[in-house]
Amino acid sequence: MKPPIGFPSKLFLYVFPDFCWSYSFTSATLIWGKFYQIRLKLLPLLILCTLIICEAAQVMFKSYFTFDWFDMIVAILAFILSMANIKYWSYEKK
């Protein structure tokens, strides 16, 4: 008999991939925007909306995905962390 999976293990198995995807998507898009000197002030809002829509789309496709509010919160936290990290490194470079 297998031991039950504890909360930290479930967190790592199910939530950590969403965090990594959201963080890397935000970072890559912001770096891409800086590299191509995109002057779109709404780029962070566009990224955040994309993350929220991707998480919320799981509600519509219940047979393929499982929606979880904790995943939504983690995606928003990853977005905030990525924004702070990019702003910090942009400030340090000047």
CYANA upper distance limits for C-alpha pairs under 8 A (distance plus 0.5 A):
  5 ILE  CA      9 SER  CA      6.60
  5 ILE  CA     10 LYS  CA      6.98
  6 GLY  CA     10 LYS  CA      6.78
  7 PHE  CA     11 LEU  CA      6.49
  8 PRO  CA     12 PHE  CA      6.67
  9 SER  CA     13 LEU  CA      6.53
 10 LYS  CA     14 TYR  CA      6.29
 10 LYS  CA     15 VAL  CA      8.04
 11 LEU  CA     15 VAL  CA      5.67
 11 LEU  CA     16 PHE  CA      6.99
 12 PHE  CA     16 PHE  CA      5.47
 12 PHE  CA     17 PRO  CA      8.22
 13 LEU  CA     17 PRO  CA      7.78
 14 TYR  CA     18 ASP  CA      8.00
 15 VAL  CA     19 PHE  CA      6.87
 15 VAL  CA     70 PHE  CA      8.22
 15 VAL  CA     71 ASP  CA      6.51
 15 VAL  CA     74 VAL  CA      7.85
 16 PHE  CA     20 CYS  CA      6.66
 17 PRO  CA     21 TRP  CA      6.58
 18 ASP  CA     22 SER  CA      6.55
 18 ASP  CA     71 ASP  CA      7.11
 18 ASP  CA     74 VAL  CA      7.82
 18 ASP  CA     75 ALA  CA      7.02
 19 PHE  CA     23 TYR  CA      6.49
 19 PHE  CA     71 ASP  CA      8.31
 19 PHE  CA     74 VAL  CA      6.30
 19 PHE  CA     75 ALA  CA      6.07
 19 PHE  CA     78 ALA  CA      6.20
 20 CYS  CA     24 SER  CA      6.46
 20 CYS  CA     78 ALA  CA      8.10
 21 TRP  CA     25 PHE  CA      6.43
 22 SER  CA     26 THR  CA      6.58
 22 SER  CA     51 LEU  CA      7.25
 22 SER  CA     75 ALA  CA      5.91
 22 SER  CA     76 ILE  CA      8.43
 22 SER  CA     78 ALA  CA      6.35
 22 SER  CA     79 PHE  CA      6.89
 23 TYR  CA     27 SER  CA      6.59
 23 TYR  CA     75 ALA  CA      8.04
 23 TYR  CA     78 ALA  CA      5.33
 23 TYR  CA     79 PHE  CA      6.27
 23 TYR  CA     81 LEU  CA      7.99
 23 TYR  CA     82 SER  CA      6.22
 24 SER  CA     28 ALA  CA      6.33
 24 SER  CA     82 SER  CA      8.42
 25 PHE  CA     29 THR  CA      6.52
 26 THR  CA     30 LEU  CA      6.61
 26 THR  CA     47 ILE  CA      6.96
 26 THR  CA     79 PHE  CA      6.55
 26 THR  CA     82 SER  CA      6.86
 26 THR  CA     83 MET  CA      8.03
 27 SER  CA     31 ILE  CA      6.53
 27 SER  CA     82 SER  CA      6.27
 27 SER  CA     83 MET  CA      7.89
 27 SER  CA     86 ILE  CA      7.61
 28 ALA  CA     32 TRP  CA      6.43
 29 THR  CA     33 GLY  CA      6.59
 29 THR  CA     47 ILE  CA      8.17
 30 LEU  CA     34 LYS  CA      6.75
 30 LEU  CA     43 LEU  CA      8.25
 30 LEU  CA     44 PRO  CA      8.13
 30 LEU  CA     86 ILE  CA      8.20
 31 ILE  CA     35 PHE  CA      6.51
 32 TRP  CA     36 TYR  CA      6.69
 33 GLY  CA     37 GLN  CA      6.27
 33 GLY  CA     38 ILE  CA      5.51
 33 GLY  CA     39 ARG  CA      8.39
 34 LYS  CA     38 ILE  CA      6.77
 42 LEU  CA     46 LEU  CA      6.60
 43 LEU  CA     47 ILE  CA      6.67
 44 PRO  CA     48 LEU  CA      6.67
 45 LEU  CA     49 CYS  CA      6.59
 46 LEU  CA     50 THR  CA      6.66
 47 ILE  CA     51 LEU  CA      6.79
 48 LEU  CA     52 ILE  CA      6.73
 48 LEU  CA     76 ILE  CA      7.81
 48 LEU  CA     79 PHE  CA      7.44
 49 CYS  CA     53 ILE  CA      6.48
 50 THR  CA     54 CYS  CA      6.56
 51 LEU  CA     55 GLU  CA      6.82
 51 LEU  CA     75 ALA  CA      7.29
 51 LEU  CA     76 ILE  CA      8.23
 52 ILE  CA     56 ALA  CA      6.45
 52 ILE  CA     72 MET  CA      7.28
 52 ILE  CA     75 ALA  CA      8.15
 52 ILE  CA     76 ILE  CA      8.32
 53 ILE  CA     57 ALA  CA      6.29
 54 CYS  CA     58 GLN  CA      7.62
 55 GLU  CA     67 PHE  CA      7.59
 55 GLU  CA     71 ASP  CA      7.90
 55 GLU  CA     72 MET  CA      6.65
 56 ALA  CA     60 MET  CA      8.26
 56 ALA  CA     67 PHE  CA      7.67
 56 ALA  CA     72 MET  CA      8.41
 57 ALA  CA     61 PHE  CA      7.30
 58 GLN  CA     62 LYS  CA      6.73
 58 GLN  CA     64 TYR  CA      8.31
 58 GLN  CA     65 PHE  CA      5.81
 58 GLN  CA     66 THR  CA      6.60
 58 GLN  CA     67 PHE  CA      5.76
 59 VAL  CA     65 PHE  CA      8.11
 59 VAL  CA     66 THR  CA      7.72
 59 VAL  CA     67 PHE  CA      6.14
 61 PHE  CA     65 PHE  CA      6.54
 62 LYS  CA     66 THR  CA      6.51
 62 LYS  CA     67 PHE  CA      8.11
 67 PHE  CA     71 ASP  CA      8.17
 68 ASP  CA     72 MET  CA      7.31
 69 TRP  CA     73 ILE  CA      6.84
 70 PHE  CA     74 VAL  CA      6.61
 71 ASP  CA     75 ALA  CA      6.57
 72 MET  CA     76 ILE  CA      6.86
 73 ILE  CA     77 LEU  CA      6.68
 74 VAL  CA     78 ALA  CA      6.54
 75 ALA  CA     79 PHE  CA      6.72
 76 ILE  CA     80 ILE  CA      6.77
 77 LEU  CA     81 LEU  CA      6.61
 78 ALA  CA     82 SER  CA      6.50
 79 PHE  CA     83 MET  CA      6.61
 80 ILE  CA     84 ALA  CA      6.65
 81 LEU  CA     85 ASN  CA      6.56
 82 SER  CA     86 ILE  CA      6.56
 83 MET  CA     87 LYS  CA      6.58
 84 ALA  CA     88 TYR  CA      6.53
 85 ASN  CA     89 TRP  CA      6.75
 86 ILE  CA     90 SER  CA      6.50
 87 LYS  CA     91 TYR  CA      6.55
 88 TYR  CA     92 GLU  CA      6.66
 89 TRP  CA     93 LYS  CA      6.62
 90 SER  CA     94 LYS  CA      7.28
